[in-house]
Amino acid sequence: MIRITDLNILCPICGKPDWDLVSDCGRFAACKRVKDGSICDLGALGYLHFLPNGIDVSKVQKRTKPEVTYDEWKTLQSRFANAVSHFPDVGLPNEALLSYGIGWNPDGNHWTFPMYDLSGNICGMSSRFQDGTKACIKGSRAGVFLPRLKYNNRVWCIAEGATDAAAIWSLGYNCIGKFNRDSPHQLISDICRYKINLDAVVVVADNDDVGREGAQKLVELLKNQVITKLLVPPPQCKDIRQAVLRGLSSKKFHNVIAKLLRS
């Protein structure tokens, strides 16, 4: 499979510029966002779609993935964190974004969030551009977003993306941020099993078919090792961050969590 970024094209299914893949023959596409019309679910790769007209893959730009050491990631994070002079307009408290290690890459003019592995080392960085698009800095390996400042409660949340995780943190709960809908679920399972003292986990889904499906897969993986509940934001909110922007308070969120855990 070939990344659409290597072909310098938009996804032929959803029209977005990142994440998705085209087969080596150019007749199929794996889209993480669009389920309708797909042939099957490829899990972490997305939904497989047939392309009747095909895609010209002859101009693929071959690339090699650079090896970046933990110390190099740590140096980058320190540099980017020190460069932050303003924050993205996502409607969240600055302290919530700072807790997730937000940085600013002056070379690429985008915000950064560090991703962590099971050992707690930085293993990559997610980039958020000013138009809202997201990518990874070259050399990144799949990890999760974790808060540097942690609450003492033993109920943790899991959400999709660094800003959704920061939104939940602003409501008074520790939150693990997934990089995307499917990955890295096994890493999250290992963190919950070996690295966190917890009594329960609440998986907070994005409010669409793809988001709910990815969240449910994680619930199924975790429920045999810890009490695990699924929480979907109100229908009028596409994700938990939007719910916070529309007035979801810490008290109301706490009451929702408490009711969910009693069910």
Buried (B, 14 or more C-beta within 10 A) or exposed (E): EBBBBBBEBEBBBBEBBBBBBBBEEBBBBBBBBBBEEBEEBBEBBBBBBEBEEBBEBEEBEEEEEEEBEEEEBEEBBEBBBEEBEEBBEBEBBEEBBBBBBBBBBEEEEBBBBBBBBBEEBBBBBBBBBEEEEBBBBEBBBBBBBBBEEEEEBEBBBBBBBBBBBBBBBBBBBBBBBBBBBBBBBEBBBEBBEEEBEBEBBBBBBBBBEBBBBBBBBBBEBBBEEBEBBBBBBEEEBEBBBBBBBEEBEEEEBBEBBEEBEEE
